[in-house]
Amino acid sequence: MVKELNDFLFTRLLLNISRCSLACMALLLVALSPTGVAAPSTEQRVNPELVELAQRQKPLLRKLGDRVYATEFIGYSNHGFIEGEDGIIVVDGGWFPTTTQRAITELREFTDKPVAAIIYTHLHLDHFGGIGPIMAGQPTDIPVYGPAGWEHWVTRLLKQDRESILRRVYLQMGMLLPQGEEGTVGNGIGPSPIPEPNDPLSFPPTIDVDQPLDVVIAGVPLRIMPMEGDVTEHIWVWLPEDRVLFSGDSPPHGVFPAVETARFEIGRNPDEMLRAVETSLFLQPEAIVPGHSQILRGRNEIDRIMSDTRDAIAFLVDQVNRFFLANRSADDLLDTIDLPPAIAASPDLQPYYHRWEWMVRQRFVKLGGFIDDSMDYLSLNALEESRRLVPLLGGVDRVLAVAETSIEGDPRWSARLATYVLHTNPGNEDAQAIRQRAFLKVAQTTNSANERNYLLGFILEEQGKIDFSRQLAPLNQRAYAQLDNTTLLSRLKARVKAEKADNIRSVITLSVDEEPYLLMLRNNVLFVESVTNPSDHADSTSATASMTRDELIGVVARVSSLLTLPGWQNTEAQQLAALIDQ
């Protein structure tokens, strides 16, 4: 067997067929060699850098000059307060009420003036969801400024991928992990949020800003200007007299700039983010209040950090473009170049939030889709490839033995080996346990707080200790109550188990609180149609079913099953219900 494997390895080296083949050859070398013995186990539960970072991120309300206040690290998102002659201008409202309450309580030690205006830099939930405590007992007829197009982000979480987005956000932020060294130690740019009910946007923007706007509010002159952040629909607040800039979710955040994110946000635009950083240097502020992480103060400090941030973004953009345009892959880039020494060494550009490798790969995906090199046109899928690799490499026991010995010294590789086995046999408990231990080892050593959060979350989810469907169900039920019945029913289309629906044709007349619909299954696709008179379709209907609107919301939010509803108990309805994934 050894001779055959070495012959195969030599042949593949000569042919250099694909990057996947190179990965396979690396595995063969490990399997055939006594090297790569695991390093001694340590008791480290978390990278000391992340512990030190969390200890430095002390929750504070800072006073910036005579009339400007801002928070840092009181919550995941910062708050800004500008004290005018007869009122307070609020810049962003935070994510959750508890941390916002602390921020406004501390502000009220300095001033009891009423709120005169609200300015949202953008309409991500973590910038308006905590507004309730700020506005308690305050005037409601005040101007509220927001970026033009802000509605897009308020409705974004009502779309079909809501549950996937929330799951990724909760994983990244460590929101369901225990606090401390056994769980989350923050997310690199602030403390991990503790979820609670938040404001549904009780104070929406009343003034849309689509071009630079010079205004005076409560006697304070300021400029509100559109400027790229994590989203295009984003504004800055600039106080020319105070030389203070509220930059929202534009860089910097005290870490390597997150011009792309592992969550995948199609709207992030590194080129425009670069322009935003250059604009901030042009303004020459004395203080910058970002939407997250530490406040920057002092010209020298700001120039240094913003210049390094500009160069880091430019390096990422230019080098990804270079490799992409030369038809070289993301793997090639990551294997060929490292960050420039000064950027890599900068204390304000460390990968505590997202890893540089993630951003490179995400940028490539946006530029070229799934094609990274020539083999992508004909590659086997990962499951097919694993089914062929595992026997070739000596079988399940051999692969798992190498994975086991790699946990301490090379846990990322150990996780990959265990995943090969799980692709061939998803129920293999040994492979699952080895991969979880490898995930844990990476989580204990990585300097990316988000990577740690993701991996610890994956472990708990796999162990059944985190159930996102159950955790997110109350939020989803409230959100889905805003959708009409046709939209809700259409969400079931993406639940159909197509692999079990071959040659099944079904037409069901469905009543939702006496509103009639047709559910039609043909060619493994579910079609939903609102009808006026169900009797017109009697000849083509094979069964009837009924449900209340509340039941429909519960099904879409995954808190109940069609199979158990009283109105779905006939045979035809049960057949369709069984095809809709729960």
TILO-135426 format. One line per 8 residues: number of its first residue (from 0); their letters; for each residue x, y, z of C-alpha. Coordinates in Angstrom, 3 decimals, padded with zeros to 6 digits, m for minus. Layout:
BEGIN
NUM> a> X,Y,Z; ...
! end
This chain:
BEGIN
0> mvkelndf> 000.000,000.000,000.000; 002.822,002.396,000.910; 004.547,001.847,m002.444; 001.336,002.520,m004.356; 000.672,005.685,m002.397; 004.188,007.007,m002.921; 003.950,006.235,m006.656; 000.667,008.148,m006.742
8> lftrllln> 002.196,011.072,m004.860; 005.170,011.253,m007.235; 002.902,011.207,m010.279; 000.691,013.940,m008.902; 003.696,016.096,m008.101; 004.844,015.802,m011.714; 001.448,016.597,m013.140; 000.643,019.384,m010.638
16> isrcslac> m003.010,018.941,m011.554; m004.762,021.158,m009.019; m004.499,022.946,m005.729; m006.847,020.349,m004.235; m004.357,017.694,m005.301; m001.653,019.572,m003.416; m003.775,019.454,m000.297; m004.218,015.721,m000.779
24> malllval> m000.464,015.257,m001.199; 000.181,017.148,002.013; m002.103,014.717,003.775; m000.240,011.775,002.228; 003.078,013.145,003.436; 001.711,013.469,006.960; 000.175,009.989,006.834; 003.413,008.390,005.599
32> sptgvaap> 005.777,010.274,007.868; 006.462,010.041,011.621; 006.904,013.814,011.796; 004.290,016.295,012.974; 003.966,014.879,016.483; 001.654,016.991,018.616; 003.138,019.581,020.939; 002.528,019.170,024.683
40> steqrvnp> m000.927,020.201,025.779; m001.267,023.490,027.609; m003.893,024.833,029.973; m004.352,028.049,027.977; m008.061,028.740,027.552; m007.765,031.932,025.538; m005.049,033.824,023.712; m003.490,036.251,026.264
48> elvelaqr> m003.645,039.015,023.638; m007.441,038.833,023.693; m007.543,038.889,027.486; m005.306,041.953,027.544; m007.373,043.597,024.821; m010.605,043.049,026.746; m009.016,044.469,029.895; m007.993,047.613,028.013
56> qkpllrkl> m011.497,048.147,026.681; m012.882,049.879,029.733; m016.439,051.271,029.525; m016.285,055.057,029.644; m018.186,058.223,028.826; m015.577,060.649,027.496; m015.888,064.419,027.263; m014.332,065.780,024.083
64> gdrvyate> m014.070,069.537,024.468; m016.727,071.783,025.975; m019.910,070.249,024.585; m019.199,066.837,023.036; m019.543,063.518,024.846; m019.102,059.992,023.539; m019.040,056.495,024.936; m016.609,053.710,024.255
72> figysnhg> m017.050,050.079,025.294; m020.162,050.717,027.400; m021.842,048.531,024.809; m020.869,046.998,021.518; m021.767,050.264,019.741; m020.695,053.763,020.752; m023.042,056.677,021.459; m022.458,060.351,020.718
80> fiegedgi> m024.006,063.314,022.544; m023.570,066.961,021.583; m024.786,069.508,024.123; m026.357,072.548,022.485; m027.819,075.701,023.962; m031.194,074.162,024.737; m030.892,070.495,023.973; m028.854,067.379,023.242
88> ivvdggwf> m028.081,066.034,019.769; m027.891,062.234,019.873; m025.632,060.438,017.385; m026.661,056.755,017.188; m028.746,054.905,019.718; m026.828,051.720,020.465; m028.059,048.134,020.186; m029.697,047.058,023.436
96> ptttqrai> m031.485,049.039,026.167; m029.368,047.961,029.149; m026.091,049.356,027.857; m027.802,052.434,026.414; m029.369,053.085,029.810; m025.914,053.137,031.349; m024.707,055.592,028.693; m027.592,058.029,029.165
104> telreftd> m027.373,057.743,032.957; m023.746,058.803,032.848; m024.541,061.669,030.471; m027.250,062.936,032.818; m024.603,063.560,035.462; m023.435,066.415,033.244; m026.623,067.762,031.684; m030.379,067.381,031.987
112> kpvaaiiy> m031.213,069.151,028.729; m033.856,067.481,026.555; m033.074,065.676,023.329; m033.190,068.151,020.454; m032.400,065.829,017.534; m031.324,062.315,016.629; m028.811,061.484,013.904; m028.331,057.893,012.779
120> thlhldhf> m025.080,057.317,010.919; m026.802,054.279,009.365; m029.693,051.999,010.119; m028.045,048.805,011.250; m029.910,047.515,014.277; m026.915,048.041,016.572; m027.175,051.793,015.950; m030.858,052.334,016.709
128> ggigpima> m032.109,049.357,018.726; m031.155,050.882,022.077; m032.727,054.306,021.552; m035.564,053.650,024.035; m033.834,054.730,027.285; m032.458,057.852,025.594; m035.916,058.949,024.474; m037.840,058.025,027.628
136> gqptdipv> m039.795,061.136,028.618; m038.281,063.182,025.786; m040.037,065.266,023.107; m041.230,063.166,020.183; m041.563,065.960,017.611; m037.832,066.375,017.058; m035.948,066.078,013.746; m034.395,062.686,013.088
144> ygpagweh> m031.667,062.542,010.435; m030.626,059.456,008.520; m028.915,058.541,005.259; m031.014,058.458,002.105; m032.054,054.893,001.420; m032.095,053.971,005.101; m035.274,051.894,004.619; m033.236,049.245,002.830
152> wvtrllkq> m031.490,048.289,006.049; m034.601,048.351,008.204; m036.333,045.887,005.887; m033.196,043.840,005.228; m033.884,041.485,008.128; m037.357,040.710,006.820; m035.959,038.967,003.763; m035.740,035.219,003.296
160> dresilrr> m032.173,034.932,004.588; m033.051,036.562,007.928; m032.428,033.438,009.999; m029.069,032.787,008.343; m027.968,036.409,008.874; m028.972,036.391,012.534; m027.284,033.053,013.147; m024.023,034.383,011.701
168> vylqmgml> m024.281,037.622,013.680; m024.952,035.772,016.932; m022.062,033.383,016.252; m019.614,036.144,015.341; m020.477,038.295,018.321; m020.480,035.392,020.791; m023.937,036.488,021.884; m025.013,033.074,023.177
176> lpqgeegt> m021.671,032.125,024.721; m020.879,032.457,028.428; m018.889,035.564,029.270; m015.260,034.993,030.247; m012.369,032.701,029.470; m014.591,029.659,029.010; m016.583,031.536,026.374; m016.456,034.941,024.760
184> vgngigps> m013.917,037.587,025.691; m015.476,040.162,023.397; m015.373,040.471,019.626; m012.235,042.506,019.120; m013.888,045.919,018.909; m015.979,045.803,022.044; m017.781,043.579,024.512; m019.960,040.776,023.201
192> pipepndp> m023.574,041.987,023.314; m026.070,040.287,025.590; m029.292,039.990,023.572; m032.546,041.418,024.883; m035.666,042.973,023.317; m034.803,046.220,021.601; m036.515,049.130,019.910; m038.221,048.428,016.555
200> lsfpptid> m037.331,051.938,015.303; m039.878,053.999,017.191; m038.057,057.118,015.983; m037.402,056.633,012.249; m035.565,059.277,010.223; m037.710,062.213,009.190; m034.944,063.924,007.183; m033.054,061.919,004.556
208> vdqpldvv> m029.540,063.132,003.817; m028.352,062.466,000.276; m025.824,065.288,m000.040; m023.712,067.352,002.412; m026.047,069.272,004.697; m024.942,072.224,006.845; m027.363,072.761,009.728; m027.518,074.437,013.100
216> iagvplri> m029.221,072.380,015.815; m029.658,073.762,019.327; m027.160,076.461,018.390; m024.510,073.939,017.264; m023.293,074.226,013.662; m022.549,070.874,012.105; m022.232,069.216,008.731; m024.000,065.935,007.972
224> mpmegdvt> m022.438,064.289,004.937; m022.927,061.019,003.053; m019.830,058.856,003.390; m019.166,055.164,002.859; m019.107,052.867,005.850; m019.944,049.204,006.238; m022.902,050.111,004.039; m023.400,052.650,001.268
232> ehiwvwlp> m026.393,054.268,002.994; m024.225,055.931,005.621; m023.485,059.449,006.895; m020.887,061.253,009.004; m021.417,064.058,011.488; m018.691,066.715,011.455; m018.421,069.515,014.008; m016.109,072.066,012.352
240> edrvlfsg> m015.803,074.312,015.415; m015.034,071.418,017.766; m012.983,069.456,015.205; m014.821,066.270,016.156; m015.892,063.656,013.620; m018.537,060.985,014.263; m017.600,058.416,011.622; m020.110,055.632,012.298
248> dspphgvf> m019.037,052.361,010.756; m016.277,053.766,008.584; m012.754,052.648,009.531; m010.979,052.691,011.901; m012.075,050.484,014.777; m008.720,049.798,016.384; m008.226,046.596,014.366; m007.342,045.623,010.815
256> pavetarf> m010.058,047.404,008.795; m012.992,045.074,008.096; m013.450,045.999,004.453; m015.009,042.551,004.008; m016.680,040.287,006.528; m017.039,036.552,007.004; m020.791,037.156,007.394; m020.772,038.188,003.706
264> eigrnpde> m022.216,041.615,003.026; m022.383,042.314,m000.676; m022.586,046.086,m000.198; m019.217,046.624,001.467; m016.997,048.583,m000.898; m013.280,048.708,m000.013; m012.552,051.373,m002.632; m015.134,053.715,m001.128
272> mlravets> m013.948,052.910,002.383; m010.477,053.955,001.270; m011.917,057.263,000.075; m013.593,057.718,003.461; m010.302,057.245,005.298; m008.604,059.754,003.008; m011.435,062.227,003.665; m010.955,061.881,007.407
280> lflqpeai> m007.271,062.733,006.987; m008.224,065.765,004.898; m010.603,067.074,007.605; m007.827,067.006,010.238; m010.085,066.268,013.220; m008.883,066.496,016.802; m011.101,063.559,017.750; m012.830,060.747,015.871
288> vpghsqil> m015.729,058.872,017.428; m016.195,055.623,015.497; m019.289,053.487,015.750; m017.309,050.871,017.665; m014.076,050.538,019.654; m011.879,053.317,021.016; m012.208,057.028,020.402; m009.200,058.550,018.631
296> rgrneidr> m007.814,061.802,020.046; m004.959,064.113,019.062; m003.690,065.028,015.610; m000.518,062.919,015.749; m002.339,059.818,016.937; m005.122,060.223,014.392; m002.733,060.838,011.511; m000.697,057.756,012.415
304> imsdtrda> m003.645,055.392,012.790; m005.597,056.708,009.821; m002.535,056.680,007.568; m001.782,053.082,008.503; m005.439,052.206,007.988; m005.416,053.820,004.548; m002.287,051.895,003.579; m003.704,048.598,004.877
312> iaflvdqv> m006.889,048.972,002.822; m004.937,050.021,m000.263; m002.615,047.035,000.120; m005.508,044.576,000.367; m007.367,046.104,m002.574; m004.333,046.394,m004.826; m002.931,042.933,m004.157; m006.247,041.166,m004.571
320> nrfflanr> m006.706,043.046,m007.844; m003.171,042.121,m008.891; m003.650,038.402,m008.353; m007.183,038.320,m009.707; m006.278,040.175,m012.892; m003.285,037.862,m013.398; m005.597,034.838,m013.076; m003.862,033.794,m009.883
328> saddlldt> m005.931,032.433,m007.026; m006.653,033.585,m003.491; m004.648,030.596,m002.249; m001.730,031.743,m004.400; m001.948,035.236,m002.926; m002.071,033.992,000.658; 000.856,031.658,000.021; 002.940,034.334,m001.731
336> idlppaia> 002.634,037.570,000.213; 002.300,038.732,003.788; 001.180,042.065,005.134; 003.824,044.815,004.986; 005.932,044.721,008.174; 004.791,048.110,009.493; 001.115,047.231,009.017; 001.536,043.759,010.510
344> aspdlqpy> 003.282,045.264,013.546; 000.863,048.132,014.125; m000.930,047.694,017.477; m004.029,049.310,015.974; m004.245,047.000,012.952; m004.156,043.581,014.550; m006.661,040.934,013.330; m008.607,040.920,016.595
352> yhrwewmv> m011.865,041.256,014.665; m011.624,039.565,011.229; m008.663,037.667,009.868; m006.813,039.052,006.854; m007.249,035.679,005.114; m011.051,035.897,005.375; m011.114,039.317,003.776; m008.852,038.254,000.910
360> rqrfvklg> m011.087,035.270,000.129; m014.276,037.314,000.401; m012.872,039.950,m001.925; m012.009,037.282,m004.485; m015.551,035.895,m004.305; m016.998,039.316,m005.055; m014.634,039.866,m007.959; m014.849,036.499,m009.634
368> gfiddsmd> m017.543,034.362,m008.068; m016.770,030.757,m007.222; m014.125,030.390,m009.944; m010.721,030.819,m008.354; m008.566,028.814,m010.749; m008.986,026.418,m013.666; m009.818,023.387,m011.509; m012.959,025.095,m010.245
376> ylslnale> m014.576,024.435,m013.600; m014.399,020.694,m013.093; m013.739,020.033,m009.424; m015.662,017.343,m007.616; m017.723,018.700,m004.772; m016.178,018.394,m001.314; m018.295,015.386,m000.328; m017.493,013.438,m003.496
384> esrrlvpl> m013.823,014.243,m003.137; m013.760,013.131,000.496; m015.415,009.814,m000.381; m012.530,009.142,m002.758; m009.739,010.546,m000.604; m010.437,008.735,002.651; m010.013,005.207,001.208; m006.989,006.360,m000.802
392> lggvdrvl> m005.344,007.653,002.376; m005.696,004.400,004.248; m009.270,004.544,005.436; m011.207,006.225,008.219; m009.096,004.898,011.089; m005.840,006.071,009.516; m007.127,009.548,008.719; m008.570,009.968,012.213
400> avaetsie> m005.326,008.761,013.780; m003.414,011.526,011.988; m006.129,014.027,012.886; m005.837,012.997,016.541; m002.068,013.495,016.665; m002.396,016.872,014.903; m004.785,018.513,017.378; m002.148,020.117,019.587
408> gdprwsar> 000.436,021.029,016.970; m001.721,021.776,013.933; m005.397,021.992,014.962; m006.565,023.630,011.717; m005.232,020.658,009.769; m006.723,018.266,012.308; m010.143,019.840,011.774; m009.788,019.478,008.010
416> latyvlht> m008.893,015.788,008.280; m011.837,015.110,010.576; m014.075,016.936,008.123; m012.982,014.594,005.303; m014.306,011.724,007.392; m017.509,013.558,008.315; m018.179,014.138,004.624; m018.099,010.390,004.092
424> npgnedaq> m020.023,009.584,007.278; m021.805,012.537,008.931; m022.618,010.440,011.991; m019.049,009.439,012.827; m018.815,010.347,016.511; m015.012,009.999,016.670; m014.535,012.416,013.778; m016.995,014.830,015.309
432> airqrafl> m015.241,014.715,018.685; m011.803,015.220,017.117; m013.022,018.176,015.084; m014.613,019.763,018.134; m011.341,019.398,020.044; m009.473,020.935,017.099; m011.963,023.824,016.969; m011.452,024.338,020.697
440> kvaqttns> m007.672,024.373,020.343; m007.869,027.021,017.593; m010.316,029.036,019.719; m007.876,028.901,022.640; m004.945,030.163,020.586; m006.293,032.488,017.877; m005.910,036.248,018.243; m009.159,036.818,016.322
448> anernyll> m011.934,037.223,018.868; m014.495,036.548,016.167; m012.810,033.330,015.056; m012.905,032.234,018.685; m016.596,033.101,018.949; m017.470,031.306,015.728; m015.673,028.108,016.714; m016.979,027.946,020.270
456> gfileeqg> m020.464,028.586,018.900; m020.096,025.803,016.319; m019.077,023.380,019.061; m022.049,024.201,021.278; m024.426,024.132,018.324; m023.127,020.716,017.244; m023.483,019.444,020.805; m027.087,020.622,020.941
464> kidfsrql> m026.339,023.208,023.656; m027.257,026.113,021.362; m030.425,025.856,019.273; m030.650,028.893,017.028; m034.154,028.054,015.871; m035.367,028.141,019.471; m033.221,031.111,020.510; m034.286,033.259,017.570
472> aplnqray> m037.930,032.132,017.409; m039.386,035.027,019.490; m037.513,037.588,017.376; m038.550,035.889,014.164; m042.221,035.631,015.151; m042.369,039.366,015.844; m040.606,040.142,012.579; m042.703,037.806,010.447
480> aqldnttl> m045.902,039.281,011.828; m045.131,042.265,009.567; m045.331,040.133,006.413; m048.464,039.308,004.446; m049.728,035.747,004.064; m048.532,035.329,000.482; m044.992,036.292,001.453; m045.082,033.984,004.447
488> lsrlkarv> m046.332,031.051,002.400; m043.664,031.727,m000.220; m041.012,031.220,002.475; m042.030,027.548,002.511; m040.735,027.152,m001.055; m037.175,027.048,000.250; m038.093,024.260,002.694; m039.105,021.664,000.086
496> kaekadni> m036.960,018.511,000.196; m036.555,018.294,m003.560; m034.624,015.022,m003.403; m037.759,013.334,m002.010; m040.267,014.950,m004.370; m039.543,013.194,m007.647; m042.685,012.603,m009.722; m044.973,013.962,m007.012
504> rsvitlsv> m047.708,016.316,m008.187; m050.043,017.863,m005.679; m052.498,020.754,m005.599; m053.897,021.756,m002.216; m056.460,024.424,m001.492; m055.303,026.156,001.662; m057.313,028.508,003.850; m055.389,030.958,006.051
512> deepyllm> m057.974,032.586,008.291; m060.427,031.993,005.447; m058.157,033.602,002.827; m057.824,031.015,m000.005; m054.545,029.949,m001.603; m053.358,027.192,m003.883; m050.208,025.261,m002.987; m049.001,023.424,m006.091
520> lrnnvlfv> m046.102,020.992,m006.134; m044.769,020.099,m009.558; m041.328,019.281,m010.873; m040.043,019.316,m007.273; m040.999,022.998,m006.892; m043.676,024.501,m004.632; m045.787,027.262,m006.155; m048.034,029.566,m004.103
528> esvtnpsd> m050.979,031.380,m005.631; m053.618,033.583,m004.023; m057.076,032.804,m005.440; m060.425,034.544,m005.313; m062.759,031.578,m005.711; m061.372,028.150,m004.667; m064.260,026.367,m006.338; m062.907,027.413,m009.716
536> hadstsat> m059.967,025.073,m009.035; m061.934,022.188,m007.581; m061.260,019.877,m010.522; m057.489,020.191,m010.137; m057.353,020.196,m006.338; m056.293,016.958,m004.656; m056.856,018.000,m001.023; m057.676,020.859,001.316
544> asmtrdel> m055.899,022.245,004.368; m056.366,025.135,006.757; m054.434,027.140,009.311; m054.645,030.394,011.215; m052.316,033.272,010.483; m050.654,032.750,013.878; m050.055,029.112,012.976; m048.544,030.170,009.657
552> igvvarvs> m046.190,032.601,011.399; m045.204,029.853,013.817; m044.389,027.458,010.976; m042.302,030.042,009.123; m040.483,030.925,012.376; m039.806,027.187,012.917; m041.608,026.969,016.246; m044.253,024.562,014.949
560> slltlpgw> m044.671,021.953,012.222; m047.217,021.605,009.466; m047.390,017.902,010.302; m048.955,018.601,013.696; m051.488,021.262,012.689; m055.150,020.134,012.986; m055.990,021.439,009.524; m053.268,019.355,007.833
568> qnteaqql> m054.290,015.869,008.887; m055.567,014.428,005.600; m053.259,012.182,003.595; m052.486,014.555,000.707; m051.785,017.468,003.034; m049.545,015.270,005.192; m047.593,014.206,002.124; m046.852,017.829,001.224
576> aalidq> m046.133,018.754,004.844; m043.587,015.938,005.065; m041.715,017.428,002.113; m041.377,020.831,003.786; m038.248,020.881,005.873; m038.575,021.563,009.558
! end
